[in-house]
Amino acid sequence: MLGILKKELGWDRILEQEGLKYDVLTKIPEEYFEPIIVNRELTDTEVTKLKILLNDGLAIITDFPNLKKIIKDFDCKPTKISYILSDASDIFKNIIAVDLKLSGYKSRLADTGFIASKIPAIYQGKYGNGYIVGLPFDVNHAVCDHRYERKAFYYTSRRFPNELASAVSKGDIRKLVVNCLKKLYAKMQLPYCHVWYYPEKYSSVFAFRVDTDFGPIECLTATFELEKNQETIFTYFVNTKEHYYVLQFQRDFQIHCHVHKVFKDYQRNYDNIKQAKDILEKFGIIPVGFVSPFGLWNENLQRAIEDCDIKYSSEFTLGYDDLPFSSIIYKRKSNVMQIPVHPICIGRLIHAGLSKDKCIKYYKRYFDLQYQANEPMFIYDHPRRIAQFTAVFDEILTMASEYPSVWITTLTAFHQWWEKRLTALKNSQFEISKNKITINTLEQHEQIFYHIILPDQHETFIKIKNGHHRLRRSLYKPIKETKMNDKEIDRYHIQKSNRVRLQMKLYESIDKIWGILEKNI
């Protein structure tokens, strides 16, 4: 089993998202046969023991301060890291850049990726018969970060679409860490095994979230008609003050708000959610989902969500373009699942000057990136824009349904699935030896699979069912290679240019004038 030296909420989140079980090692063992995450400061004695393990073939991932102790000539200096840009190497698979805006380190021995497009960022290298990956930032600190900002998202236009979103791209951190772990397993000539993300070996999942906001009845009617024509189900997050009358219909209705605001304090957030929940329950609806107005999030809002017995929420100022996770508040793990979506809606694209055709191309690019990375394809919008651009949405939704092996579902159904996946992760164990896997599980899972990757980059899927299962070579298939757009990587610095930063500052000033930002409420 994967080893880790210290249990931390940020690392636990990533490993849970990936479906990896791990052992917390209270000390450096005499021998260890799987990679180790070295995520706390090492003593001199521990460094000596770790060097012996590395010489014997261990692979580790750690940070630069620990690398300085392990590698004789390694040096590092503190620096601010705005973002780490991909160099298209294997550990940046399906990543263009990782947004951080955090303190970190730089080193002349780093050789992978670039800090702000210029300075080599990440260290990789052999150590004896072993292997080390060194990251220039604190993973736990980055994943637990709650800051948000108005952020530009890439498109081939002079004005980038933008939205209030998490300052740290936590989904990219997860992908970077997972790519590193897969590499460490391969370096140790071990199979990498985790619980697959979707049922029935689906490659990805698609769901459409509709925030009703203030759209008139005609817009909601147009949205219902689109849903009917698409022969699918949307998840509606209802502004109950404006749209209580739609609750008489049979839909996947959840909570948006009663008053379209997010507050700094607990009580007003609680009252707002509770009032909306009471209205849904009067119509016989037991809501389990919530999304906040403007995608805003704070710890008092999260407490209110918990106390209203909500099971999942979705706020892109906390996270976007990522697998589900549990929010971290007051140094603890929330019991409410966060289901991130892509934060850019049609209105943001129109504001950035995109034509209807370019709006469709924007989502085609987004779907392509998510699909090739086996990531969720979750988008959202509002009835007013759906009514205004019905043909555009019809084409976008049809396009999403045409990707092979994509599960078309609702956010509510996906939440239920992910809970089952987490239960399977908790209650199942496996052991791989030679050409078989032995699985012990408290319950049989017909739809939940282990995904196994060999060092030669072949993969297979095995149902999580008790017993010994042969791993015949014929079961494995080559993993499809993916490639990011080099032009997008080359142009990423433009998104972080002074011109774009000034644009974002202007939009943030407008947010404050309109009272959107929570600190003014």
Legacy VTK file of the C-alpha trace (Angstrom):
# vtk DataFile Version 3.0
C-alpha trace
ASCII
DATASET POLYDATA
POINTS 521 float
0.000 0.000 0.000
1.125 3.561 -0.709
2.902 5.081 2.302
2.641 8.616 3.668
4.563 10.054 6.609
1.850 12.379 7.926
-1.929 12.336 7.600
-2.960 15.715 6.201
-6.357 16.871 4.979
-5.068 18.084 1.604
-3.193 14.883 0.814
-6.107 12.799 2.069
-8.424 14.652 -0.329
-6.274 13.940 -3.368
-5.818 10.258 -2.514
-9.536 9.846 -1.819
-10.419 11.505 -5.128
-8.051 9.157 -6.929
-9.371 6.118 -5.087
-6.081 5.174 -3.397
-5.736 3.627 0.049
-2.629 4.446 2.038
-0.738 3.654 5.230
0.390 6.434 7.583
3.974 5.607 8.544
4.861 6.899 11.990
8.542 6.267 11.274
10.751 5.409 8.320
10.490 1.598 8.006
13.433 -0.738 7.567
11.968 -1.807 4.219
9.030 -0.708 2.091
7.800 -2.032 -1.210
5.605 0.768 -2.568
6.213 4.519 -3.045
6.218 6.855 -0.041
4.891 10.408 0.193
7.416 12.304 2.323
5.265 15.202 3.509
6.844 16.278 6.788
10.264 17.508 7.842
12.785 14.698 8.174
15.239 14.287 11.043
18.859 13.462 10.271
18.306 9.854 11.379
15.270 9.541 9.093
17.247 10.973 6.168
19.869 8.273 6.657
17.227 5.520 6.691
15.466 6.973 3.661
18.709 7.088 1.683
19.196 3.376 2.338
15.679 2.647 1.065
16.254 4.842 -1.996
19.490 3.028 -2.802
17.534 -0.232 -2.583
14.956 0.951 -5.126
12.332 3.011 -3.236
10.578 5.859 -5.072
9.359 8.954 -3.201
7.630 12.276 -3.751
8.574 15.135 -1.435
9.222 18.886 -1.256
12.363 20.943 -1.826
13.327 21.466 1.866
13.496 17.674 2.328
15.336 17.264 -0.977
17.997 19.612 0.362
18.609 17.123 3.177
18.568 14.035 0.943
20.621 15.217 -2.046
24.068 16.580 -1.218
24.309 19.284 -3.900
20.637 20.273 -3.925
19.998 23.900 -3.115
16.764 25.890 -3.086
15.647 29.427 -2.382
12.227 30.806 -1.397
10.241 32.348 -4.240
6.702 33.344 -5.137
5.064 30.910 -7.555
2.248 32.405 -9.608
1.851 29.288 -11.716
3.786 26.275 -12.966
3.643 25.821 -16.720
3.658 22.430 -18.408
6.666 21.348 -20.456
4.569 18.522 -21.994
6.490 15.851 -20.051
4.803 12.776 -18.587
4.013 14.246 -15.161
2.150 17.105 -16.902
-0.156 14.742 -18.769
-3.499 16.542 -19.347
-2.222 19.727 -17.674
-1.519 23.109 -19.268
-0.561 24.912 -16.052
-1.061 24.781 -12.299
-2.238 28.077 -10.780
-0.842 28.603 -7.273
-0.133 32.223 -6.251
1.701 30.814 -3.236
5.133 30.885 -1.655
7.397 28.067 -2.756
10.964 27.342 -3.808
13.208 27.419 -6.830
16.353 25.396 -7.496
19.034 25.311 -10.172
18.665 21.504 -10.201
14.954 21.570 -11.086
14.392 20.228 -14.576
10.650 19.825 -15.276
7.968 22.423 -15.937
8.464 26.150 -15.535
7.715 28.698 -12.842
5.968 31.563 -14.631
7.165 30.289 -18.041
10.880 30.822 -17.261
12.456 28.998 -14.312
12.557 25.165 -14.178
10.088 24.139 -11.473
10.088 20.445 -10.470
12.951 18.079 -9.677
13.061 14.515 -10.974
15.972 12.135 -10.745
17.452 8.780 -9.810
18.916 8.152 -6.401
20.839 4.901 -6.324
18.361 2.317 -7.565
15.459 4.513 -6.504
13.730 7.609 -7.798
12.705 11.018 -6.407
10.154 13.595 -7.511
10.456 16.922 -5.693
7.708 19.557 -5.830
8.519 23.238 -5.191
5.382 23.920 -3.137
3.457 22.484 -0.179
0.723 20.274 -1.649
-1.349 20.188 1.534
-1.275 23.968 1.926
-2.241 24.518 -1.721
-5.166 22.082 -1.667
-6.528 23.584 1.580
-6.313 27.142 0.196
-9.648 29.030 0.176
-8.725 32.164 -1.765
-10.595 33.116 -4.906
-10.239 35.758 -7.574
-11.711 36.841 -10.860
-9.850 34.564 -13.232
-9.362 34.528 -17.000
-9.984 31.266 -18.877
-8.335 30.492 -22.175
-9.834 31.039 -25.604
-8.400 32.347 -28.846
-9.843 35.817 -28.341
-8.326 39.075 -27.206
-10.675 39.250 -24.242
-10.613 36.080 -22.198
-13.839 34.764 -20.651
-13.622 35.260 -16.893
-15.371 34.334 -13.671
-14.873 34.393 -9.911
-13.081 31.108 -9.254
-10.631 29.419 -6.913
-7.233 31.127 -7.079
-5.524 27.724 -6.873
-6.351 25.255 -9.645
-6.754 22.304 -7.286
-7.842 19.945 -10.034
-4.516 20.519 -11.779
-2.616 19.928 -8.522
-4.422 16.604 -8.165
-3.571 15.591 -11.728
0.078 16.581 -11.224
0.355 14.577 -7.991
-1.399 11.547 -9.494
0.829 11.639 -12.578
3.844 11.694 -10.247
2.539 8.746 -8.216
1.893 6.714 -11.362
5.467 7.413 -12.447
6.837 6.323 -9.066
4.970 3.012 -9.282
6.331 2.479 -12.786
9.875 3.269 -11.608
9.500 0.562 -8.954
8.150 -1.819 -11.619
4.838 -2.079 -9.777
1.244 -2.017 -11.045
-0.722 1.100 -10.109
-4.224 0.227 -8.837
-7.022 2.583 -7.810
-10.820 2.664 -7.717
-12.105 3.864 -11.097
-14.004 7.142 -11.237
-17.194 6.006 -12.992
-19.582 3.035 -13.146
-19.374 0.400 -15.850
-15.954 1.572 -17.008
-17.373 4.789 -18.484
-14.630 7.106 -19.732
-16.250 10.297 -18.449
-19.528 11.746 -17.198
-21.708 14.639 -18.353
-24.319 16.627 -16.420
-25.979 19.991 -16.985
-26.647 22.266 -14.019
-29.269 25.033 -14.319
-29.285 27.894 -11.783
-32.716 29.512 -12.141
-31.632 32.933 -10.799
-34.223 35.510 -12.018
-35.404 34.115 -15.360
-39.092 34.716 -16.205
-41.507 31.815 -16.735
-41.001 31.932 -20.519
-37.295 31.200 -20.046
-37.975 28.308 -17.680
-40.499 26.909 -20.151
-37.880 27.069 -22.915
-35.421 25.269 -20.634
-37.960 22.512 -19.878
-38.582 22.146 -23.598
-34.856 21.814 -24.329
-34.605 19.165 -21.612
-37.494 17.255 -23.192
-36.033 17.477 -26.697
-32.644 16.278 -25.459
-34.295 13.313 -23.724
-32.127 13.869 -20.683
-32.516 15.296 -17.174
-31.054 18.579 -15.967
-30.411 19.424 -12.311
-32.221 22.656 -11.398
-31.054 24.811 -8.497
-34.059 26.955 -7.681
-34.321 30.529 -6.476
-37.457 29.821 -4.427
-38.419 33.469 -3.969
-38.674 33.884 -7.737
-39.605 30.403 -8.954
-41.494 28.517 -6.245
-44.288 27.876 -8.769
-42.100 25.555 -10.913
-41.808 23.084 -8.034
-45.168 21.581 -8.997
-43.435 19.929 -11.966
-41.413 16.706 -11.802
-37.754 17.629 -12.127
-34.454 17.179 -10.299
-35.020 20.297 -8.180
-32.406 21.371 -5.620
-31.646 24.577 -3.689
-30.055 27.729 -5.069
-31.341 30.274 -2.564
-34.370 32.175 -1.349
-32.541 35.502 -1.426
-29.901 35.630 -4.155
-26.980 36.485 -1.855
-24.149 34.891 0.081
-23.445 36.372 3.503
-20.352 36.596 5.697
-22.121 35.296 8.784
-23.524 31.862 9.570
-27.066 32.822 10.626
-28.140 34.676 7.490
-26.708 31.922 5.281
-28.520 29.298 7.349
-31.837 31.203 7.244
-31.550 31.673 3.478
-30.932 27.974 2.768
-33.481 26.777 5.350
-36.221 28.995 3.940
-35.612 27.618 0.449
-35.502 24.054 1.792
-38.825 24.489 3.620
-40.484 25.660 0.400
-39.207 22.660 -1.570
-40.404 20.318 1.163
-43.913 21.833 1.006
-44.013 20.516 -2.561
-42.916 17.064 -1.420
-39.309 17.531 -2.540
-36.503 16.474 -0.188
-33.530 18.499 -1.453
-30.014 17.102 -1.121
-28.104 19.596 -3.283
-27.238 23.288 -3.072
-25.278 25.783 -5.164
-24.570 29.273 -3.900
-25.385 32.538 -5.689
-22.454 33.747 -7.785
-20.544 30.559 -6.930
-19.293 32.189 -3.714
-18.120 30.136 -0.734
-16.986 30.753 2.814
-16.658 28.648 5.953
-19.807 30.062 7.545
-21.755 29.200 4.408
-20.359 25.656 4.603
-21.486 25.334 8.237
-24.965 26.450 7.201
-25.020 23.929 4.345
-24.090 21.163 6.796
-26.685 22.175 9.376
-29.410 22.218 6.716
-28.585 18.550 6.045
-27.459 19.181 2.465
-25.501 16.281 0.947
-23.668 18.015 -1.904
-22.928 21.511 -3.169
-21.058 23.161 -6.030
-19.180 26.469 -5.673
-16.490 27.366 -8.196
-14.784 29.864 -5.885
-13.815 26.763 -3.864
-13.008 24.453 -6.778
-13.648 23.922 -10.474
-12.852 21.320 -13.158
-12.069 18.679 -10.572
-13.338 15.390 -9.159
-15.680 15.577 -6.154
-14.138 16.298 -2.766
-15.035 17.165 0.818
-14.577 20.809 1.743
-12.107 21.598 4.516
-13.383 24.035 7.149
-11.902 24.974 10.503
-9.183 22.346 9.979
-11.667 19.519 9.586
-13.260 17.604 6.734
-16.846 18.589 5.925
-19.480 15.887 5.514
-20.880 17.676 2.456
-19.553 16.633 -0.937
-18.362 19.376 -3.290
-19.046 18.610 -6.974
-17.049 21.084 -9.103
-18.296 22.312 -12.464
-16.737 24.400 -15.213
-17.282 28.034 -14.127
-17.762 29.649 -17.551
-21.321 29.991 -18.826
-22.601 31.348 -22.150
-23.087 34.816 -20.690
-19.380 35.020 -19.884
-18.500 33.951 -23.419
-20.821 36.539 -24.965
-19.329 39.198 -22.682
-15.873 38.220 -23.988
-17.061 38.883 -27.549
-17.487 35.293 -28.750
-19.955 34.590 -31.535
-22.462 31.729 -31.297
-20.175 29.465 -33.332
-17.212 30.311 -31.118
-19.291 29.586 -27.998
-19.862 26.081 -29.361
-16.166 25.727 -30.173
-15.274 26.852 -26.646
-17.298 24.003 -25.163
-15.952 21.575 -27.763
-12.433 22.391 -26.562
-13.513 22.013 -22.924
-15.192 18.653 -23.596
-12.148 17.399 -25.520
-9.777 18.275 -22.663
-11.996 16.731 -19.990
-12.758 13.624 -22.016
-9.154 12.777 -22.874
-8.246 13.181 -19.195
-11.179 10.996 -18.005
-12.460 13.999 -16.077
-16.134 15.029 -15.563
-17.775 17.218 -18.209
-19.987 19.335 -15.936
-21.319 22.669 -17.226
-23.909 25.123 -15.981
-26.058 28.009 -17.168
-29.264 29.968 -16.582
-32.784 29.841 -18.134
-32.521 33.381 -19.494
-29.496 32.485 -21.643
-30.898 29.061 -22.521
-34.031 30.734 -23.905
-31.921 33.329 -25.734
-29.553 30.770 -27.309
-31.639 27.598 -27.419
-30.115 26.344 -30.677
-26.613 26.851 -29.302
-27.408 24.862 -26.162
-29.075 22.173 -28.221
-25.878 21.756 -30.218
-23.661 21.820 -27.103
-25.740 19.169 -25.326
-25.932 17.002 -28.443
-22.171 17.315 -28.857
-21.598 16.128 -25.276
-23.844 13.098 -25.798
-21.892 11.999 -28.866
-18.638 11.263 -27.050
-18.282 7.480 -26.747
-18.607 5.873 -23.324
-19.790 9.003 -21.495
-22.330 8.593 -18.703
-25.127 11.147 -19.213
-26.639 11.790 -15.795
-27.557 14.432 -13.203
-25.439 15.984 -10.471
-27.734 14.348 -7.923
-27.298 10.882 -9.415
-23.543 11.436 -9.683
-23.423 12.383 -5.998
-25.151 9.093 -5.152
-22.672 7.179 -7.310
-19.631 8.892 -5.772
-20.862 8.011 -2.269
-20.996 4.356 -3.328
-17.484 4.657 -4.753
-16.180 6.112 -1.473
-17.811 3.251 0.439
-16.156 0.721 -1.876
-12.788 2.443 -1.382
-13.181 2.292 2.393
-14.452 -1.270 2.607
-12.304 -3.007 -0.015
-8.714 -4.185 -0.102
-6.609 -5.841 -2.758
-3.283 -7.553 -3.223
-1.620 -8.033 -6.594
0.884 -10.842 -7.000
2.242 -12.081 -10.307
-0.777 -12.636 -12.586
-3.647 -12.340 -10.131
-5.398 -9.852 -7.870
-6.972 -10.932 -4.587
-9.877 -8.741 -3.505
-11.521 -8.610 -0.088
-14.628 -6.442 0.152
-17.540 -6.144 2.582
-20.005 -6.043 -0.311
-19.964 -7.075 -3.961
-19.871 -4.270 -6.527
-21.121 -4.923 -10.046
-20.553 -1.363 -11.240
-17.395 -0.387 -9.340
-13.999 -1.363 -10.715
-10.344 -1.347 -9.842
-8.309 0.261 -12.609
-4.862 -1.310 -12.975
-1.978 0.256 -14.920
1.192 -1.686 -15.646
4.629 -0.029 -15.866
4.522 -0.514 -19.658
1.388 1.686 -19.797
-1.194 -1.026 -20.430
-4.432 -1.004 -18.420
-7.315 -3.218 -17.386
-10.431 -3.062 -15.190
-11.517 -5.605 -12.567
-14.873 -5.600 -10.741
-14.565 -5.167 -6.995
-15.798 -8.617 -5.995
-14.404 -11.036 -3.426
-11.970 -13.654 -4.625
-8.903 -14.319 -6.733
-9.017 -12.845 -10.224
-6.558 -13.781 -12.944
-4.845 -10.892 -14.684
-4.235 -12.407 -18.096
-2.102 -10.318 -20.415
-4.933 -10.405 -22.948
-7.055 -8.352 -20.526
-4.716 -5.361 -20.844
-4.955 -2.708 -23.515
-2.535 0.126 -24.316
-3.395 3.430 -22.647
-4.268 6.035 -25.251
-1.702 8.774 -25.502
-2.950 12.305 -24.945
-1.396 15.559 -26.011
-2.071 19.130 -24.977
-2.162 21.953 -27.467
1.355 23.427 -27.619
-0.036 26.797 -28.693
-2.179 26.977 -25.546
0.834 26.197 -23.386
2.873 28.834 -25.227
0.090 31.420 -24.858
-0.672 30.761 -21.199
1.519 33.628 -20.032
-0.861 36.019 -21.814
-3.618 35.026 -19.365
-1.301 36.165 -16.569
-0.077 39.342 -18.296
-0.381 42.810 -16.783
-3.066 43.686 -19.337
-5.275 40.772 -18.294
-4.579 41.348 -14.597
-5.764 44.941 -14.980
-8.901 43.698 -16.751
-9.614 41.312 -13.870
-9.059 44.103 -11.315
-11.559 46.259 -13.208
-14.153 43.477 -13.157
-13.533 42.931 -9.430
-14.225 46.644 -8.867
-17.509 46.222 -10.705
-18.289 43.177 -8.539
-17.829 45.317 -5.445
-20.043 48.097 -6.806
-22.807 45.570 -7.495
-22.331 43.994 -4.072
-21.502 40.560 -5.454
-18.386 40.015 -3.390
-19.329 38.710 0.049
-17.178 41.119 2.021
-19.552 43.918 0.996
-22.720 42.080 2.084
LINES 1 522
521 0 1 2 3 4 5 6 7 8 9 10 11 12 13 14 15 16 17 18 19 20 21 22 23 24 25 26 27 28 29 30 31 32 33 34 35 36 37 38 39 40 41 42 43 44 45 46 47 48 49 50 51 52 53 54 55 56 57 58 59 60 61 62 63 64 65 66 67 68 69 70 71 72 73 74 75 76 77 78 79 80 81 82 83 84 85 86 87 88 89 90 91 92 93 94 95 96 97 98 99 100 101 102 103 104 105 106 107 108 109 110 111 112 113 114 115 116 117 118 119 120 121 122 123 124 125 126 127 128 129 130 131 132 133 134 135 136 137 138 139 140 141 142 143 144 145 146 147 148 149 150 151 152 153 154 155 156 157 158 159 160 161 162 163 164 165 166 167 168 169 170 171 172 173 174 175 176 177 178 179 180 181 182 183 184 185 186 187 188 189 190 191 192 193 194 195 196 197 198 199 200 201 202 203 204 205 206 207 208 209 210 211 212 213 214 215 216 217 218 219 220 221 222 223 224 225 226 227 228 229 230 231 232 233 234 235 236 237 238 239 240 241 242 243 244 245 246 247 248 249 250 251 252 253 254 255 256 257 258 259 260 261 262 263 264 265 266 267 268 269 270 271 272 273 274 275 276 277 278 279 280 281 282 283 284 285 286 287 288 289 290 291 292 293 294 295 296 297 298 299 300 301 302 303 304 305 306 307 308 309 310 311 312 313 314 315 316 317 318 319 320 321 322 323 324 325 326 327 328 329 330 331 332 333 334 335 336 337 338 339 340 341 342 343 344 345 346 347 348 349 350 351 352 353 354 355 356 357 358 359 360 361 362 363 364 365 366 367 368 369 370 371 372 373 374 375 376 377 378 379 380 381 382 383 384 385 386 387 388 389 390 391 392 393 394 395 396 397 398 399 400 401 402 403 404 405 406 407 408 409 410 411 412 413 414 415 416 417 418 419 420 421 422 423 424 425 426 427 428 429 430 431 432 433 434 435 436 437 438 439 440 441 442 443 444 445 446 447 448 449 450 451 452 453 454 455 456 457 458 459 460 461 462 463 464 465 466 467 468 469 470 471 472 473 474 475 476 477 478 479 480 481 482 483 484 485 486 487 488 489 490 491 492 493 494 495 496 497 498 499 500 501 502 503 504 505 506 507 508 509 510 511 512 513 514 515 516 517 518 519 520
